[in-house]
Amino acid sequence: MTPLGYAYPHEIAGAFAYLGSSEAAYITGSILSIDGAITA
């Protein structure tokens, strides 16, 4: 269990949709942690 609880598939899919959109065109070499606040 994470501090924020378990993620639903649609919450994870939102991050993938963002990264695949033109809004994320300038994101390079970054780590997007989708882990429910386990990492700080």
PQR file with spaces between the fields and no chain letter, atoms N, CA, C, O and H, PARSE charges and radii, in Angstrom:
ATOM       1  N    MET     1       0.856   -1.187    0.000 -0.4000 1.5000
ATOM       2  CA   MET     1       0.000    0.000    0.000 -0.0000 2.0000
ATOM       3  C    MET     1       0.892    1.238    0.000  0.5500 1.7000
ATOM       4  O    MET     1       1.897    1.285    0.709 -0.5500 1.4000
ATOM       5  N    THR     2       0.533    2.210   -0.774 -0.4000 1.5000
ATOM       6  CA   THR     2       1.281    3.462   -0.832 -0.0000 2.0000
ATOM       7  C    THR     2       0.595    4.504    0.063  0.5500 1.7000
ATOM       8  O    THR     2      -0.540    4.292    0.489 -0.5500 1.4000
ATOM       9  H    THR     2      -0.284    2.172   -1.351  0.4000 1.0000
ATOM      10  N    PRO     3       1.264    5.614    0.350 -0.5600 1.5000
ATOM      11  CA   PRO     3       0.612    6.647    1.170  0.2800 2.0000
ATOM      12  C    PRO     3      -0.699    7.170    0.574  0.5500 1.7000
ATOM      13  O    PRO     3      -1.588    7.602    1.307 -0.5500 1.4000
ATOM      14  N    LEU     4      -0.814    7.130   -0.754 -0.4000 1.5000
ATOM      15  CA   LEU     4      -2.027    7.624   -1.408 -0.0000 2.0000
ATOM      16  C    LEU     4      -2.983    6.504   -1.797  0.5500 1.7000
ATOM      17  O    LEU     4      -4.039    6.764   -2.374 -0.5500 1.4000
ATOM      18  H    LEU     4      -0.092    6.779   -1.350  0.4000 1.0000
ATOM      19  N    GLY     5      -2.625    5.263   -1.486 -0.4000 1.5000
ATOM      20  CA   GLY     5      -3.478    4.138   -1.874 -0.0000 2.0000
ATOM      21  C    GLY     5      -3.091    3.619   -3.243  0.5500 1.7000
ATOM      22  O    GLY     5      -2.113    4.072   -3.836 -0.5500 1.4000
ATOM      23  H    GLY     5      -1.767    5.052   -1.018  0.4000 1.0000
ATOM      24  N    TYR     6      -3.859    2.670   -3.740 -0.4000 1.5000
ATOM      25  CA   TYR     6      -3.573    2.074   -5.043 -0.0000 2.0000
ATOM      26  C    TYR     6      -4.159    2.929   -6.158  0.5500 1.7000
ATOM      27  O    TYR     6      -5.205    3.557   -5.992 -0.5500 1.4000
ATOM      28  H    TYR     6      -4.654    2.301   -3.258  0.4000 1.0000
ATOM      29  N    ALA     7      -3.475    2.945   -7.290 -0.4000 1.5000
ATOM      30  CA   ALA     7      -3.929    3.716   -8.446 -0.0000 2.0000
ATOM      31  C    ALA     7      -4.877    2.884   -9.288  0.5500 1.7000
ATOM      32  O    ALA     7      -4.730    1.666   -9.387 -0.5500 1.4000
ATOM      33  H    ALA     7      -2.625    2.436   -7.425  0.4000 1.0000
ATOM      34  N    TYR     8      -5.833    3.536   -9.882 -0.4000 1.5000
ATOM      35  CA   TYR     8      -6.734    2.892  -10.835 -0.0000 2.0000
ATOM      36  C    TYR     8      -6.123    3.009  -12.226  0.5500 1.7000
ATOM      37  O    TYR     8      -5.371    3.947  -12.490 -0.5500 1.4000
ATOM      38  H    TYR     8      -5.953    4.525   -9.802  0.4000 1.0000
ATOM      39  N    PRO     9      -6.432    2.076  -13.116 -0.5600 1.5000
ATOM      40  CA   PRO     9      -5.856    2.122  -14.467  0.2800 2.0000
ATOM      41  C    PRO     9      -6.079    3.446  -15.189  0.5500 1.7000
ATOM      42  O    PRO     9      -5.203    3.897  -15.927 -0.5500 1.4000
ATOM      43  N    HIS    10      -7.239    4.079  -14.991 -0.4000 1.5000
ATOM      44  CA   HIS    10      -7.478    5.345  -15.695 -0.0000 2.0000
ATOM      45  C    HIS    10      -6.578    6.464  -15.165  0.5500 1.7000
ATOM      46  O    HIS    10      -6.320    7.433  -15.880 -0.5500 1.4000
ATOM      47  H    HIS    10      -7.951    3.712  -14.392  0.4000 1.0000
ATOM      48  N    GLU    11      -6.104    6.346  -13.941 -0.4000 1.5000
ATOM      49  CA   GLU    11      -5.181    7.349  -13.418 -0.0000 2.0000
ATOM      50  C    GLU    11      -3.791    7.194  -14.041  0.5500 1.7000
ATOM      51  O    GLU    11      -3.125    8.189  -14.328 -0.5500 1.4000
ATOM      52  H    GLU    11      -6.314    5.559  -13.360  0.4000 1.0000
ATOM      53  N    ILE    12      -3.365    5.979  -14.243 -0.4000 1.5000
ATOM      54  CA   ILE    12      -2.083    5.723  -14.899 -0.0000 2.0000
ATOM      55  C    ILE    12      -2.182    6.113  -16.374  0.5500 1.7000
ATOM      56  O    ILE    12      -1.247    6.690  -16.929 -0.5500 1.4000
ATOM      57  H    ILE    12      -3.906    5.171  -14.010  0.4000 1.0000
ATOM      58  N    ALA    13      -3.309    5.799  -17.004 -0.4000 1.5000
ATOM      59  CA   ALA    13      -3.506    6.108  -18.422 -0.0000 2.0000
ATOM      60  C    ALA    13      -3.446    7.615  -18.669  0.5500 1.7000
ATOM      61  O    ALA    13      -3.019    8.044  -19.741 -0.5500 1.4000
ATOM      62  H    ALA    13      -4.069    5.330  -16.553  0.4000 1.0000
ATOM      63  N    GLY    14      -3.860    8.413  -17.708 -0.4000 1.5000
ATOM      64  CA   GLY    14      -3.792    9.866  -17.862 -0.0000 2.0000
ATOM      65  C    GLY    14      -2.366   10.354  -18.044  0.5500 1.7000
ATOM      66  O    GLY    14      -2.120   11.277  -18.822 -0.5500 1.4000
ATOM      67  H    GLY    14      -4.207    8.064  -16.837  0.4000 1.0000
ATOM      68  N    ALA    15      -1.423    9.744  -17.334 -0.4000 1.5000
ATOM      69  CA   ALA    15      -0.018   10.122  -17.484 -0.0000 2.0000
ATOM      70  C    ALA    15       0.496    9.741  -18.861  0.5500 1.7000
ATOM      71  O    ALA    15       1.225   10.513  -19.484 -0.5500 1.4000
ATOM      72  H    ALA    15      -1.623    8.995  -16.703  0.4000 1.0000
ATOM      73  N    PHE    16       0.125    8.554  -19.347 -0.4000 1.5000
ATOM      74  CA   PHE    16       0.548    8.139  -20.683 -0.0000 2.0000
ATOM      75  C    PHE    16      -0.079    9.025  -21.755  0.5500 1.7000
ATOM      76  O    PHE    16       0.572    9.354  -22.747 -0.5500 1.4000
ATOM      77  H    PHE    16      -0.467    7.927  -18.841  0.4000 1.0000
ATOM      78  N    ALA    17      -1.316    9.406  -21.566 -0.4000 1.5000
ATOM      79  CA   ALA    17      -1.974   10.283  -22.534 -0.0000 2.0000
ATOM      80  C    ALA    17      -1.287   11.639  -22.575  0.5500 1.7000
ATOM      81  O    ALA    17      -1.114   12.221  -23.646 -0.5500 1.4000
ATOM      82  H    ALA    17      -1.845    9.139  -20.760  0.4000 1.0000
ATOM      83  N    TYR    18      -0.898   12.138  -21.416 -0.4000 1.5000
ATOM      84  CA   TYR    18      -0.180   13.419  -21.377 -0.0000 2.0000
ATOM      85  C    TYR    18       1.154   13.311  -22.103  0.5500 1.7000
ATOM      86  O    TYR    18       1.486   14.167  -22.922 -0.5500 1.4000
ATOM      87  H    TYR    18      -1.039   11.666  -20.546  0.4000 1.0000
ATOM      88  N    LEU    19       1.920   12.266  -21.807 -0.4000 1.5000
ATOM      89  CA   LEU    19       3.239   12.125  -22.422 -0.0000 2.0000
ATOM      90  C    LEU    19       3.150   11.923  -23.932  0.5500 1.7000
ATOM      91  O    LEU    19       4.082   12.269  -24.658 -0.5500 1.4000
ATOM      92  H    LEU    19       1.650   11.571  -21.141  0.4000 1.0000
ATOM      93  N    GLY    20       2.053   11.374  -24.407 -0.4000 1.5000
ATOM      94  CA   GLY    20       1.875   11.181  -25.830 -0.0000 2.0000
ATOM      95  C    GLY    20       1.271   12.371  -26.545  0.5500 1.7000
ATOM      96  O    GLY    20       1.120   12.351  -27.767 -0.5500 1.4000
ATOM      97  H    GLY    20       1.295   11.093  -23.818  0.4000 1.0000
ATOM      98  N    SER    21       0.924   13.411  -25.797 -0.4000 1.5000
ATOM      99  CA   SER    21       0.280   14.576  -26.393 -0.0000 2.0000
ATOM     100  C    SER    21       1.313   15.631  -26.800  0.5500 1.7000
ATOM     101  O    SER    21       2.489   15.545  -26.447 -0.5500 1.4000
ATOM     102  H    SER    21       1.047   13.428  -24.805  0.4000 1.0000
ATOM     103  N    SER    22       0.847   16.607  -27.539 -0.4000 1.5000
ATOM     104  CA   SER    22       1.733   17.707  -27.942 -0.0000 2.0000
ATOM     105  C    SER    22       2.090   18.603  -26.758  0.5500 1.7000
ATOM     106  O    SER    22       3.058   19.360  -26.834 -0.5500 1.4000
ATOM     107  H    SER    22      -0.108   16.677  -27.826  0.4000 1.0000
ATOM     108  N    GLU    23       1.336   18.533  -25.680 -0.4000 1.5000
ATOM     109  CA   GLU    23       1.642   19.321  -24.477 -0.0000 2.0000
ATOM     110  C    GLU    23       2.979   18.913  -23.861  0.5500 1.7000
ATOM     111  O    GLU    23       3.619   19.719  -23.185 -0.5500 1.4000
ATOM     112  H    GLU    23       0.550   17.919  -25.618  0.4000 1.0000
ATOM     113  N    ALA    24       3.402   17.684  -24.085 -0.4000 1.5000
ATOM     114  CA   ALA    24       4.644   17.181  -23.509 -0.0000 2.0000
ATOM     115  C    ALA    24       5.788   17.200  -24.518  0.5500 1.7000
ATOM     116  O    ALA    24       6.763   16.466  -24.357 -0.5500 1.4000
ATOM     117  H    ALA    24       2.883   17.029  -24.635  0.4000 1.0000
ATOM     118  N    ALA    25       5.683   18.020  -25.542 -0.4000 1.5000
ATOM     119  CA   ALA    25       6.669   18.037  -26.617 -0.0000 2.0000
ATOM     120  C    ALA    25       8.078   18.392  -26.131  0.5500 1.7000
ATOM     121  O    ALA    25       9.057   17.943  -26.728 -0.5500 1.4000
ATOM     122  H    ALA    25       4.890   18.616  -25.673  0.4000 1.0000
ATOM     123  N    TYR    26       8.199   19.169  -25.085 -0.4000 1.5000
ATOM     124  CA   TYR    26       9.510   19.602  -24.621 -0.0000 2.0000
ATOM     125  C    TYR    26      10.011   18.807  -23.418  0.5500 1.7000
ATOM     126  O    TYR    26      11.010   19.188  -22.807 -0.5500 1.4000
ATOM     127  H    TYR    26       7.404   19.533  -24.600  0.4000 1.0000
ATOM     128  N    ILE    27       9.353   17.734  -23.073 -0.4000 1.5000
ATOM     129  CA   ILE    27       9.821   16.884  -21.983 -0.0000 2.0000
ATOM     130  C    ILE    27      10.808   15.878  -22.562  0.5500 1.7000
ATOM     131  O    ILE    27      10.456   15.070  -23.421 -0.5500 1.4000
ATOM     132  H    ILE    27       8.542   17.425  -23.569  0.4000 1.0000
ATOM     133  N    THR    28      12.045   15.936  -22.083 -0.4000 1.5000
ATOM     134  CA   THR    28      13.079   14.991  -22.520 -0.0000 2.0000
ATOM     135  C    THR    28      13.908   14.571  -21.315  0.5500 1.7000
ATOM     136  O    THR    28      14.213   15.393  -20.451 -0.5500 1.4000
ATOM     137  H    THR    28      12.331   16.592  -21.385  0.4000 1.0000
ATOM     138  N    GLY    29      14.261   13.331  -21.257 -0.4000 1.5000
ATOM     139  CA   GLY    29      15.161   12.843  -20.217 -0.0000 2.0000
ATOM     140  C    GLY    29      14.647   12.997  -18.806  0.5500 1.7000
ATOM     141  O    GLY    29      15.432   13.217  -17.884 -0.5500 1.4000
ATOM     142  H    GLY    29      14.013   12.663  -21.958  0.4000 1.0000
ATOM     143  N    SER    30      13.347   12.886  -18.617 -0.4000 1.5000
ATOM     144  CA   SER    30      12.769   13.032  -17.287 -0.0000 2.0000
ATOM     145  C    SER    30      12.195   11.713  -16.809  0.5500 1.7000
ATOM     146  O    SER    30      11.822   10.855  -17.609 -0.5500 1.4000
ATOM     147  H    SER    30      12.709   12.707  -19.366  0.4000 1.0000
ATOM     148  N    ILE    31      12.128   11.565  -15.505 -0.4000 1.5000
ATOM     149  CA   ILE    31      11.476   10.404  -14.903 -0.0000 2.0000
ATOM     150  C    ILE    31      10.169   10.875  -14.287  0.5500 1.7000
ATOM     151  O    ILE    31      10.161   11.736  -13.407 -0.5500 1.4000
ATOM     152  H    ILE    31      12.430   12.263  -14.855  0.4000 1.0000
ATOM     153  N    LEU    32       9.085   10.317  -14.746 -0.4000 1.5000
ATOM     154  CA   LEU    32       7.762   10.642  -14.207 -0.0000 2.0000
ATOM     155  C    LEU    32       7.367    9.495  -13.289  0.5500 1.7000
ATOM     156  O    LEU    32       6.982    8.425  -13.760 -0.5500 1.4000
ATOM     157  H    LEU    32       9.091    9.618  -15.461  0.4000 1.0000
ATOM     158  N    SER    33       7.458    9.710  -11.995 -0.4000 1.5000
ATOM     159  CA   SER    33       7.119    8.657  -11.033 -0.0000 2.0000
ATOM     160  C    SER    33       5.621    8.618  -10.811  0.5500 1.7000
ATOM     161  O    SER    33       5.015    9.590  -10.362 -0.5500 1.4000
ATOM     162  H    SER    33       7.771   10.579  -11.612  0.4000 1.0000
ATOM     163  N    ILE    34       5.043    7.487  -11.131 -0.4000 1.5000
ATOM     164  CA   ILE    34       3.606    7.259  -10.889 -0.0000 2.0000
ATOM     165  C    ILE    34       3.539    6.142   -9.859  0.5500 1.7000
ATOM     166  O    ILE    34       3.218    4.999  -10.182 -0.5500 1.4000
ATOM     167  H    ILE    34       5.535    6.697  -11.495  0.4000 1.0000
ATOM     168  N    ASP    35       3.847    6.489   -8.621 -0.4000 1.5000
ATOM     169  CA   ASP    35       4.009    5.456   -7.601 -0.0000 2.0000
ATOM     170  C    ASP    35       3.271    5.747   -6.296  0.5500 1.7000
ATOM     171  O    ASP    35       3.570    5.140   -5.267 -0.5500 1.4000
ATOM     172  H    ASP    35       4.109    7.418   -8.359  0.4000 1.0000
ATOM     173  N    GLY    36       2.333    6.647   -6.331 -0.4000 1.5000
ATOM     174  CA   GLY    36       1.541    6.914   -5.130 -0.0000 2.0000
ATOM     175  C    GLY    36       2.301    7.560   -4.000  0.5500 1.7000
ATOM     176  O    GLY    36       1.975    7.339   -2.834 -0.5500 1.4000
ATOM     177  H    GLY    36       2.091    7.140   -7.167  0.4000 1.0000
ATOM     178  N    ALA    37       3.288    8.337   -4.309 -0.4000 1.5000
ATOM     179  CA   ALA    37       4.085    9.102   -3.335 -0.0000 2.0000
ATOM     180  C    ALA    37       5.048    8.239   -2.526  0.5500 1.7000
ATOM     181  O    ALA    37       5.394    8.592   -1.399 -0.5500 1.4000
ATOM     182  H    ALA    37       3.553    8.516   -5.256  0.4000 1.0000
ATOM     183  N    ILE    38       5.489    7.099   -3.095 -0.4000 1.5000
ATOM     184  CA   ILE    38       6.481    6.284   -2.406 -0.0000 2.0000
ATOM     185  C    ILE    38       7.843    6.961   -2.478  0.5500 1.7000
ATOM     186  O    ILE    38       8.569    6.990   -1.484 -0.5500 1.4000
ATOM     187  H    ILE    38       5.208    6.812   -4.010  0.4000 1.0000
ATOM     188  N    THR    39       8.204    7.510   -3.648 -0.4000 1.5000
ATOM     189  CA   THR    39       9.483    8.205   -3.768 -0.0000 2.0000
ATOM     190  C    THR    39       9.296    9.680   -3.404  0.5500 1.7000
ATOM     191  O    THR    39       8.213   10.250   -3.541 -0.5500 1.4000
ATOM     192  H    THR    39       7.615    7.487   -4.455  0.4000 1.0000
ATOM     193  N    ALA    40      10.377   10.259   -2.944 -0.4000 1.5000
ATOM     194  CA   ALA    40      10.284   11.671   -2.554 -0.0000 2.0000
ATOM     195  C    ALA    40      11.099   12.544   -3.450  0.5500 1.7000
ATOM     196  O    ALA    40      11.133   13.760   -3.263 -0.5500 1.4000
ATOM     197  H    ALA    40      11.256    9.795   -2.833  0.4000 1.0000
